[in-house]
Amino acid sequence: MEKNHNVSRRQFLTYALLGTGGFMAAGLIMPMVRFGVDPILQADAEEDMIDVAGVDELTDVPQAFDMEYEQDHGWHVEQVTETVWMFLDGEEVVALSPTCTHLGCTVSWGTDADNPEQFFCPCHFGRFERDGTNVPGTPPTEPLHRYDHDVRDGRVLLGNPSPQV
């Protein structure tokens, strides 16, 4: 037995107007969503590595180097300068973040008179070994983050910092 599916004129117009309105709303909303999300999804692989210093400038003692780059927020571009601690461990380049893993304060090399061969965080007396390993019994619970790096034509290029854990 077949059912009779009659649609009234009022129901037809309601469905037609709702469908048309939905398509129009999607047409207006999609460009706004893309404008907000697109900068997040774009990846500039070539610009990920930033030239910081020459290998000949590095020694076996950690030194602070400035890393400058442009940060694109999608609606404006900002010039950013960050400090990086770099040194040579034998032939290997080591680049450490200066941000303490306890609460985000800035660490310095050799500023603690009692521990001159360590990184020191003056905020809560956090200490890190030369390789960035946190000293047991101090507030930081993980090592300093290491920057991904590459050496090209005698220059050190840095990427993003990654946890050592």
ROSE-4610 file (N, C-alpha, C; in Angstrom, 1 decimal, always signed):
// ROSE-4610
residu = [M/M/M/E/E/E/K/K/K/N/N/N/H/H/H/N/N/N/V/V/V/S/S/S/R/R/R/R/R/R/Q/Q/Q/F/F/F/L/L/L/T/T/T/Y/Y/Y/A/A/A/L/L/L/L/L/L/G/G/G/T/T/T/G/G/G/G/G/G/F/F/F/M/M/M/A/A/A/A/A/A/G/G/G/L/L/L/I/I/I/M/M/M/P/P/P/M/M/M/V/V/V/R/R/R/F/F/F/G/G/G/V/V/V/D/D/D/P/P/P/I/I/I/L/L/L/Q/Q/Q/A/A/A/D/D/D/A/A/A/E/E/E/E/E/E/D/D/D/M/M/M/I/I/I/D/D/D/V/V/V/A/A/A/G/G/G/V/V/V/D/D/D/E/E/E/L/L/L/T/T/T/D/D/D/V/V/V/P/P/P/Q/Q/Q/A/A/A/F/F/F/D/D/D/M/M/M/E/E/E/Y/Y/Y/E/E/E/Q/Q/Q/D/D/D/H/H/H/G/G/G/W/W/W/H/H/H/V/V/V/E/E/E/Q/Q/Q/V/V/V/T/T/T/E/E/E/T/T/T/V/V/V/W/W/W/M/M/M/F/F/F/L/L/L/D/D/D/G/G/G/E/E/E/E/E/E/V/V/V/V/V/V/A/A/A/L/L/L/S/S/S/P/P/P/T/T/T/C/C/C/T/T/T/H/H/H/L/L/L/G/G/G/C/C/C/T/T/T/V/V/V/S/S/S/W/W/W/G/G/G/T/T/T/D/D/D/A/A/A/D/D/D/N/N/N/P/P/P/E/E/E/Q/Q/Q/F/F/F/F/F/F/C/C/C/P/P/P/C/C/C/H/H/H/F/F/F/G/G/G/R/R/R/F/F/F/E/E/E/R/R/R/D/D/D/G/G/G/T/T/T/N/N/N/V/V/V/P/P/P/G/G/G/T/T/T/P/P/P/P/P/P/T/T/T/E/E/E/P/P/P/L/L/L/H/H/H/R/R/R/Y/Y/Y/D/D/D/H/H/H/D/D/D/V/V/V/R/R/R/D/D/D/G/G/G/R/R/R/V/V/V/L/L/L/L/L/L/G/G/G/N/N/N/P/P/P/S/S/S/P/P/P/Q/Q/Q/V/V/V]
num = [1/1/1/2/2/2/3/3/3/4/4/4/5/5/5/6/6/6/7/7/7/8/8/8/9/9/9/10/10/10/11/11/11/12/12/12/13/13/13/14/14/14/15/15/15/16/16/16/17/17/17/18/18/18/19/19/19/20/20/20/21/21/21/22/22/22/23/23/23/24/24/24/25/25/25/26/26/26/27/27/27/28/28/28/29/29/29/30/30/30/31/31/31/32/32/32/33/33/33/34/34/34/35/35/35/36/36/36/37/37/37/38/38/38/39/39/39/40/40/40/41/41/41/42/42/42/43/43/43/44/44/44/45/45/45/46/46/46/47/47/47/48/48/48/49/49/49/50/50/50/51/51/51/52/52/52/53/53/53/54/54/54/55/55/55/56/56/56/57/57/57/58/58/58/59/59/59/60/60/60/61/61/61/62/62/62/63/63/63/64/64/64/65/65/65/66/66/66/67/67/67/68/68/68/69/69/69/70/70/70/71/71/71/72/72/72/73/73/73/74/74/74/75/75/75/76/76/76/77/77/77/78/78/78/79/79/79/80/80/80/81/81/81/82/82/82/83/83/83/84/84/84/85/85/85/86/86/86/87/87/87/88/88/88/89/89/89/90/90/90/91/91/91/92/92/92/93/93/93/94/94/94/95/95/95/96/96/96/97/97/97/98/98/98/99/99/99/100/100/100/101/101/101/102/102/102/103/103/103/104/104/104/105/105/105/106/106/106/107/107/107/108/108/108/109/109/109/110/110/110/111/111/111/112/112/112/113/113/113/114/114/114/115/115/115/116/116/116/117/117/117/118/118/118/119/119/119/120/120/120/121/121/121/122/122/122/123/123/123/124/124/124/125/125/125/126/126/126/127/127/127/128/128/128/129/129/129/130/130/130/131/131/131/132/132/132/133/133/133/134/134/134/135/135/135/136/136/136/137/137/137/138/138/138/139/139/139/140/140/140/141/141/141/142/142/142/143/143/143/144/144/144/145/145/145/146/146/146/147/147/147/148/148/148/149/149/149/150/150/150/151/151/151/152/152/152/153/153/153/154/154/154/155/155/155/156/156/156/157/157/157/158/158/158/159/159/159/160/160/160/161/161/161/162/162/162/163/163/163/164/164/164/165/165/165]
x = [+0.8/+0.0/+0.9/+0.6/+1.4/+0.8/+1.8/+1.3/+1.2/+0.3/+0.1/+1.0/+2.0/+2.9/+2.6/+1.6/+1.2/+1.9/+2.6/+3.2/+2.4/+2.1/+1.3/+2.2/+1.5/+2.3/+3.1/+2.5/+3.2/+4.4/+4.3/+5.5/+6.6/+6.2/+7.1/+7.9/+7.2/+7.9/+8.8/+8.3/+9.2/+10.5/+10.4/+11.6/+12.5/+11.9/+12.7/+13.4/+12.7/+13.3/+14.4/+14.2/+15.2/+16.4/+16.2/+17.4/+18.2/+17.5/+18.2/+18.9/+18.2/+18.9/+20.1/+20.0/+21.2/+22.4/+22.1/+23.2/+23.8/+22.9/+23.4/+24.3/+23.8/+24.6/+25.9/+25.9/+27.2/+28.1/+27.6/+28.4/+29.0/+28.3/+28.9/+29.8/+29.6/+30.4/+31.7/+31.7/+32.9/+34.1/+34.0/+35.2/+35.7/+34.8/+35.3/+36.0/+35.5/+36.2/+37.6/+37.6/+38.9/+39.9/+39.4/+40.3/+40.9/+40.1/+40.6/+41.5/+41.3/+42.0/+43.2/+43.1/+44.1/+45.5/+45.8/+47.2/+47.7/+46.8/+47.3/+47.7/+47.0/+47.3/+48.5/+48.9/+50.0/+51.3/+52.2/+53.5/+54.5/+55.4/+56.5/+57.8/+58.0/+59.1/+60.4/+60.6/+61.9/+62.3/+61.3/+61.5/+61.6/+61.4/+61.5/+62.8/+63.9/+65.3/+65.8/+66.3/+66.8/+68.3/+69.0/+70.4/+70.7/+71.5/+71.8/+73.2/+74.2/+75.6/+76.4/+77.7/+78.7/+79.2/+79.6/+80.1/+81.4/+82.2/+83.5/+83.3/+82.1/+81.8/+81.5/+81.3/+81.0/+82.2/+82.1/+83.2/+82.6/+83.3/+82.8/+82.1/+82.1/+81.4/+80.1/+78.9/+77.7/+77.7/+77.2/+77.1/+75.7/+75.2/+73.9/+74.0/+73.1/+73.0/+71.6/+71.4/+70.0/+69.6/+68.3/+67.7/+66.5/+66.6/+65.6/+64.8/+63.5/+62.6/+61.3/+60.6/+59.3/+58.2/+57.3/+56.2/+54.9/+54.3/+53.1/+51.9/+51.1/+49.9/+48.6/+48.8/+47.7/+47.1/+47.1/+46.6/+47.7/+48.8/+50.0/+51.3/+52.4/+53.7/+54.5/+55.2/+55.9/+57.3/+58.3/+59.7/+60.0/+60.5/+60.7/+62.2/+62.7/+64.1/+64.0/+64.6/+64.8/+66.2/+66.6/+67.9/+68.0/+69.2/+69.4/+70.8/+71.0/+72.3/+72.9/+74.1/+74.7/+76.2/+76.6/+78.0/+78.3/+79.6/+80.1/+80.3/+79.8/+80.1/+80.9/+82.2/+83.0/+82.8/+82.3/+82.1/+80.6/+79.8/+78.3/+77.9/+77.0/+76.4/+75.3/+75.2/+74.1/+73.5/+72.2/+71.4/+70.2/+70.3/+69.3/+68.4/+67.2/+66.2/+66.6/+66.5/+66.7/+65.6/+64.5/+63.2/+63.3/+63.2/+63.2/+61.9/+62.1/+60.9/+60.1/+60.5/+59.7/+58.5/+58.8/+57.7/+57.9/+58.9/+59.1/+60.0/+60.7/+61.7/+62.9/+63.8/+64.9/+66.1/+66.8/+68.0/+69.3/+70.3/+71.6/+72.7/+73.8/+74.9/+75.9/+76.3/+77.3/+77.1/+75.8/+75.5/+75.3/+75.3/+75.2/+76.6/+77.0/+78.4/+78.8/+77.8/+78.0/+78.1/+77.6/+77.6/+77.9/+79.1/+79.5/+79.4/+79.4/+79.4/+78.0/+76.9/+75.6/+74.7/+73.6/+72.6/+71.8/+71.4/+70.8/+69.5/+68.4/+67.2/+67.0/+67.2/+67.1/+65.7/+64.7/+63.3/+63.1/+63.4/+63.1/+64.3/+65.5/+66.8/+66.9/+66.3/+66.4/+67.8/+68.3/+69.7/+69.6/+70.5/+70.6/+72.0/+72.4/+73.7/+74.0/+75.3/+75.7/+74.9/+74.5/+73.8/+72.3/+71.8/+70.4/+69.7/+70.3/+69.6/+69.4/+68.1/+67.8/+68.5/+69.0/+69.6/+68.6/+68.7/+67.8/+67.7/+66.6/+66.4/+66.1/+66.1/+65.8/+64.4/+63.7/+62.3/+62.0/+62.9/+62.6/+62.4/+61.4/+61.2/+61.6/+62.0/+62.5/+63.6/+64.4/+65.6/+65.1/+66.1/+65.9/+65.6/+64.7/+64.4/+65.6/+65.8/+66.8/+66.2/+66.9/+66.5/+66.9/+66.0/+66.4/+67.4/+68.4/+69.4/+70.0/+70.6/+71.3/+72.5/+73.6/+74.8/+74.9/+74.9/+75.1/+76.1/+77.1/+78.1/+78.7/+79.0/+79.6/+78.7/+77.4/+76.4/+75.5/+75.1/+74.1/+72.7/+71.8/+70.4/+69.6/+68.7/+67.9/+66.4/+65.7/+64.3/+63.6/+62.7/+61.9/+62.5/+62.3/+62.7/+61.9/+62.5/+61.8/+62.2/+61.3/+61.7/+62.7/+63.6/+64.6/+64.1/+63.0/+62.5/+62.1]
y = [-1.2/+0.0/+1.2/+2.1/+3.3/+4.5/+5.2/+6.4/+7.6/+8.5/+9.7/+10.8/+11.3/+12.3/+13.6/+14.3/+15.6/+16.7/+17.6/+18.7/+19.9/+20.7/+21.9/+23.0/+23.9/+25.1/+25.8/+25.9/+26.6/+25.8/+24.5/+23.6/+23.7/+23.7/+23.8/+25.1/+26.2/+27.5/+27.6/+27.0/+27.0/+26.2/+25.1/+24.3/+25.0/+25.6/+26.3/+27.5/+28.3/+29.4/+29.0/+28.0/+27.5/+27.0/+26.3/+25.7/+26.9/+27.8/+29.0/+29.8/+30.1/+30.8/+30.1/+28.8/+28.0/+28.1/+28.0/+28.2/+29.6/+30.6/+32.0/+32.2/+31.7/+31.8/+31.1/+29.9/+29.2/+30.0/+30.6/+31.4/+32.6/+33.2/+34.3/+33.9/+32.8/+32.3/+31.7/+30.9/+30.2/+31.1/+32.3/+33.1/+33.7/+33.9/+34.4/+33.3/+32.1/+30.9/+30.7/+30.8/+30.6/+31.7/+32.9/+34.1/+33.8/+33.3/+33.1/+31.8/+30.8/+29.5/+29.4/+30.0/+29.8/+30.2/+31.3/+31.5/+30.4/+29.8/+28.7/+27.5/+27.2/+26.0/+26.2/+27.4/+27.6/+27.3/+26.6/+26.2/+26.7/+27.6/+28.0/+27.2/+26.1/+25.2/+25.9/+26.7/+27.3/+28.3/+29.0/+30.0/+29.5/+28.2/+27.6/+27.7/+27.6/+27.7/+29.1/+29.6/+31.0/+31.0/+31.8/+32.0/+32.8/+32.2/+32.8/+33.2/+32.4/+32.7/+31.8/+32.1/+31.3/+30.2/+29.1/+28.0/+28.5/+29.3/+29.9/+30.8/+31.3/+32.1/+31.3/+30.0/+29.2/+28.7/+28.5/+27.9/+26.8/+26.2/+25.2/+25.8/+27.1/+27.8/+28.3/+28.1/+28.6/+30.1/+30.6/+32.1/+32.4/+33.6/+34.1/+34.7/+34.2/+34.8/+35.2/+36.3/+36.8/+36.2/+35.7/+35.1/+36.0/+36.6/+37.6/+37.0/+37.1/+36.7/+37.4/+37.3/+37.9/+36.9/+37.3/+36.5/+37.0/+36.2/+36.5/+36.1/+37.0/+36.7/+36.6/+36.7/+36.6/+37.9/+38.9/+40.2/+41.2/+40.9/+41.8/+41.0/+41.6/+40.9/+41.7/+41.0/+41.5/+41.0/+41.9/+41.6/+41.1/+39.8/+39.2/+38.9/+39.2/+38.8/+37.9/+36.7/+35.8/+35.5/+35.2/+34.8/+33.3/+32.8/+31.4/+31.1/+30.1/+29.7/+28.7/+29.0/+28.0/+27.8/+26.6/+26.2/+24.9/+24.6/+23.4/+22.3/+21.1/+20.0/+19.0/+19.2/+18.5/+19.1/+18.4/+18.9/+19.3/+18.8/+19.0/+20.4/+21.1/+22.3/+22.0/+22.7/+22.6/+24.0/+24.0/+25.3/+25.1/+25.8/+25.6/+26.9/+26.6/+27.7/+28.3/+29.6/+30.3/+30.3/+29.6/+29.6/+28.5/+28.8/+27.8/+26.9/+25.7/+24.7/+24.7/+25.4/+25.5/+26.4/+27.7/+28.7/+29.7/+29.4/+30.3/+31.5/+31.6/+32.7/+32.5/+33.4/+33.4/+32.9/+31.9/+31.4/+32.0/+32.1/+32.6/+31.6/+31.7/+30.8/+31.4/+30.7/+31.1/+32.3/+32.5/+33.7/+33.3/+32.0/+31.6/+31.4/+32.2/+32.1/+30.7/+30.0/+28.7/+27.6/+27.9/+26.9/+27.6/+28.0/+28.9/+28.1/+26.8/+26.0/+25.4/+26.2/+25.7/+26.9/+26.6/+27.6/+27.8/+29.1/+29.4/+30.3/+29.9/+30.7/+31.4/+32.8/+33.5/+33.6/+33.3/+33.4/+32.5/+31.2/+30.2/+29.3/+29.8/+29.1/+27.7/+27.7/+26.5/+26.4/+25.2/+25.0/+23.9/+24.1/+23.2/+22.9/+21.7/+21.4/+22.0/+22.0/+22.6/+22.0/+20.8/+20.2/+20.5/+21.2/+21.6/+20.7/+19.6/+18.7/+19.4/+19.3/+19.9/+19.2/+20.0/+19.5/+18.9/+17.7/+17.1/+17.9/+18.0/+18.8/+20.3/+20.7/+22.1/+22.1/+23.3/+23.3/+22.8/+23.0/+22.5/+21.0/+20.5/+19.0/+18.4/+19.2/+18.7/+19.6/+19.1/+19.8/+21.0/+21.9/+23.0/+22.4/+23.1/+22.6/+22.9/+22.0/+22.2/+22.6/+23.5/+23.9/+22.9/+22.6/+21.8/+22.7/+22.2/+23.0/+22.3/+23.1/+22.6/+23.5/+23.0/+23.7/+23.7/+24.9/+25.1/+26.1/+25.8/+26.8/+27.5/+26.8/+27.4/+28.2/+28.2/+29.0/+28.1/+28.5/+27.7/+28.2/+27.3/+27.7/+27.0/+27.7/+27.1/+27.0/+26.0/+25.8/+26.1/+25.1/+25.3/+24.5/+25.0/+24.3/+23.0/+22.0/+20.7/+20.2/+19.6/+19.1/+18.0/+17.8/+16.8/+15.5/+15.5/+14.4/+13.3]
z = [+0.0/+0.0/+0.0/-0.9/-1.1/-0.3/+0.4/+1.2/+0.3/+0.6/-0.1/+0.5/-0.2/+0.4/-0.3/+0.2/-0.3/+0.5/-0.3/+0.4/+0.0/+1.1/+0.8/+0.3/-0.3/-0.9/+0.2/+1.4/+2.5/+2.9/+3.0/+3.4/+2.3/+1.0/-0.1/+0.0/+0.2/+0.3/+1.5/+2.6/+3.8/+3.6/+3.0/+2.7/+1.7/+0.7/-0.4/+0.2/+1.0/+1.6/+2.7/+3.4/+4.4/+3.7/+2.6/+1.8/+1.2/+0.6/+0.0/+1.0/+2.1/+3.2/+3.8/+3.9/+4.3/+3.4/+2.1/+1.1/+1.2/+1.3/+1.4/+2.6/+3.8/+5.0/+4.9/+4.3/+4.1/+3.2/+2.2/+1.3/+2.0/+3.0/+3.7/+4.8/+5.5/+6.6/+6.1/+5.1/+4.7/+4.4/+3.7/+3.6/+4.9/+5.9/+7.2/+7.9/+7.8/+8.5/+7.8/+6.5/+5.8/+6.2/+6.3/+6.6/+8.0/+8.9/+10.3/+10.4/+9.6/+9.8/+8.8/+7.7/+6.7/+7.1/+7.9/+8.3/+9.2/+10.0/+10.9/+10.1/+9.0/+8.2/+7.2/+6.9/+6.0/+6.7/+6.0/+6.6/+5.6/+6.1/+5.2/+5.6/+5.0/+5.3/+5.2/+4.1/+3.9/+5.0/+5.5/+6.5/+7.9/+8.1/+9.4/+10.0/+9.2/+9.7/+9.6/+10.7/+10.8/+11.1/+10.2/+10.4/+11.6/+12.5/+13.8/+14.0/+13.6/+13.9/+13.0/+12.9/+12.2/+13.2/+12.7/+13.6/+14.2/+13.5/+14.0/+15.2/+15.4/+16.6/+17.9/+17.7/+18.9/+19.5/+20.9/+21.7/+22.5/+23.4/+24.3/+25.5/+25.6/+26.7/+26.1/+26.7/+26.2/+26.1/+25.0/+24.7/+24.2/+24.6/+24.2/+22.8/+21.9/+20.5/+20.3/+19.6/+19.3/+18.0/+18.0/+16.8/+16.4/+15.3/+14.8/+13.7/+13.7/+12.7/+12.7/+11.5/+11.4/+11.8/+12.7/+13.1/+12.4/+11.6/+10.9/+11.7/+12.2/+13.0/+12.1/+10.8/+9.9/+9.5/+10.5/+10.2/+10.3/+10.9/+10.9/+11.2/+10.7/+10.8/+11.9/+12.8/+13.9/+13.8/+14.1/+14.2/+15.6/+15.8/+17.1/+17.3/+18.5/+18.8/+20.0/+19.9/+21.0/+21.2/+22.5/+22.8/+22.8/+22.3/+22.3/+22.9/+23.7/+24.2/+23.3/+22.7/+21.8/+22.2/+22.0/+22.2/+21.5/+21.4/+20.8/+21.8/+21.6/+22.5/+21.6/+21.6/+20.7/+19.3/+18.3/+17.0/+16.8/+17.8/+17.7/+18.2/+17.5/+17.9/+18.8/+19.9/+20.9/+21.0/+20.8/+20.9/+21.9/+23.0/+24.1/+24.2/+24.6/+24.8/+26.2/+26.3/+27.6/+28.6/+28.2/+29.0/+30.0/+31.3/+32.3/+32.2/+32.3/+32.2/+33.5/+34.5/+35.7/+35.5/+35.4/+35.2/+34.1/+33.3/+32.1/+32.3/+33.4/+33.5/+32.6/+32.5/+31.6/+32.4/+31.9/+32.5/+31.9/+32.7/+32.3/+32.6/+31.8/+32.1/+33.1/+34.1/+35.0/+35.9/+36.2/+37.0/+38.5/+38.8/+40.2/+40.7/+41.7/+42.2/+42.8/+43.3/+43.9/+42.8/+41.6/+40.5/+39.2/+39.0/+37.8/+36.5/+36.5/+35.3/+35.0/+35.4/+35.2/+34.7/+34.1/+33.8/+35.1/+35.3/+36.6/+36.3/+37.0/+36.9/+38.2/+38.2/+39.5/+40.1/+39.4/+39.9/+41.1/+40.9/+41.9/+42.1/+41.7/+42.0/+41.2/+40.0/+39.2/+38.6/+38.4/+37.8/+36.8/+35.8/+34.7/+34.3/+34.0/+33.6/+32.2/+31.8/+30.6/+29.4/+29.4/+28.3/+28.4/+29.4/+29.6/+30.5/+31.0/+31.9/+33.3/+33.8/+35.0/+36.2/+37.2/+38.3/+39.3/+39.7/+40.7/+42.0/+42.6/+43.8/+43.6/+42.3/+42.0/+41.4/+41.3/+40.9/+39.5/+38.4/+37.1/+37.1/+36.4/+36.4/+35.0/+34.1/+32.8/+32.3/+31.4/+30.8/+30.0/+29.7/+28.8/+27.4/+26.7/+25.3/+24.4/+23.4/+22.4/+21.1/+20.4/+19.1/+18.1/+17.1/+15.9/+15.2/+14.7/+14.0/+12.8/+11.9/+10.7/+10.5/+10.0/+9.7/+8.2/+7.6/+6.1/+5.9/+5.1/+4.7/+5.9/+6.9/+8.1/+9.0/+8.7/+9.4/+10.2/+11.4/+12.2/+11.9/+11.5/+11.3/+12.3/+12.9/+14.0/+13.6/+14.0/+13.8/+15.1/+15.5/+16.7/+17.8/+19.0/+20.2/+20.5/+20.9/+21.2/+22.6/+23.4/+24.7/+24.5/+25.5/+25.5/+26.1/+26.7/+27.5/+26.5]
